[in-house]
Amino acid sequence: MPEIVVEGVKKTLGGLLTLGDINIKAKDGAFAGILGPSGCGKSTLFNIISGLMQPDAGHVFIDGRDVTGRTGRVSYMRQKDLLLPSLNVLDNVSIPLVLKGWPKKKARAEAEKHLGRFGLAGFQGYYPGQLSGGMRQRAAMLRTYLFSSDILLLDEPFASLDAITKRQMHAWLIDVFYQIRPTVMFITHDVDEALYLCDKVYVLSECPTVVNLEIDVPFCRPQHGRTIVDPEYSAIRDAIMEALAI
């Protein structure tokens, strides 16, 4: 799996220096979390990593290759699922393959192979309006995976879900992560979510944004699902909250 390195990235938007000097990394097959206050430029950073936006300075490297400003290398799942209401699940998740030039029939056949892994077996004919929030997010995740399976940028994918559904989605995402082993960068406002899912957490400051804290998480993705019992949990959580100035 590839390594992502963001080096010295700066960006000014609307005359405001939004990203001051960002240096972050996600190692091969790692799950890196990004926390920060609202409006600090987390989504802007993902737009730059995905090539949708050009930084004013700095570079994005994947496996040592400079991909700054180049689209098509990573999968980017935004906060909303953005499923097309007029298409069923199978046609929605097939879109990335069709955009790559696959014939529609072949794209549907390939997408159908992955429905079970993403908890969507039997739902291929359903439309977004017939699905629960969790099911919609699974469909959006599969569509993201089919665009590029080795690097996933996930921008608060579970923010709109209730607490019980969110916890279920965490367990499901961990299972999928261990099956496909992508390199993941994950934006969240939820400290406990970051500590549960991520190997490493970066805490960003207010604008102009810099990295306030970089911390390794020794107890992420526990099989028993109870990170809070780890004696290091409170100390790491407190350090993150202090870096967030909460």
WORA-V730481 format. One record per backbone hydrogen bond with DSSP energy under -0.5 kcal/mol. NH is the residue of the N-H (numbers start at 1). CO is the residue of the C=O. Records with the same first field share a line. If there is no record, write none. Layout:
NH=CO + CO
This chain:
4=26
5=61
6=24
7=5 + 59
8=6
9=22
10=57
11=19
13=16
16=13
18=11 + 16
19=11
20=18 + 209
21=209
22=9
23=21
24=6
26=4
29=2
30=27
32=30 + 184
33=200
34=186
35=202
40=37
45=41
46=42
47=43
48=44
49=45
50=46
51=48
52=47
53=47
56=10
57=10
59=7
61=5
62=65
63=3
65=62
67=60 + 65
68=60
69=48
70=67
71=69
75=151
77=153
78=76
85=83
87=84
89=126
90=124
92=88
93=89
94=90
95=91 + 92
97=94
98=94
99=95
100=96
101=98
102=97
107=103
108=104
109=105
110=106
111=107
112=108
113=109 + 110
114=111
115=112
118=114
119=116
120=115
121=115
123=120
126=123
128=87
130=127
131=128
136=132
137=133
138=134
139=135
140=136
141=137
142=138
143=139
144=140
145=141
146=142
147=143 + 144
148=144
152=183
153=75
154=152 + 185
155=77 + 153
156=154 + 187
159=156
161=158
166=162
167=163
168=164
169=165
170=166
171=167
172=168
173=169
174=170
175=171
176=172
177=173
178=174
179=175
180=176
181=177
183=150
184=30 + 182
185=152
186=32
187=154
188=34
191=189
194=190
195=191
196=192
197=193
198=194
199=31
200=31
201=215
202=33
203=213
204=35 + 202
205=210
209=18
211=21
212=203 + 210
213=203
215=201
217=199
218=216
220=217
221=196
222=219
225=222
229=226
230=227
233=230
234=230
236=232
237=233
238=234
239=235
240=236
241=237
242=238
243=239
244=240
245=242
246=241
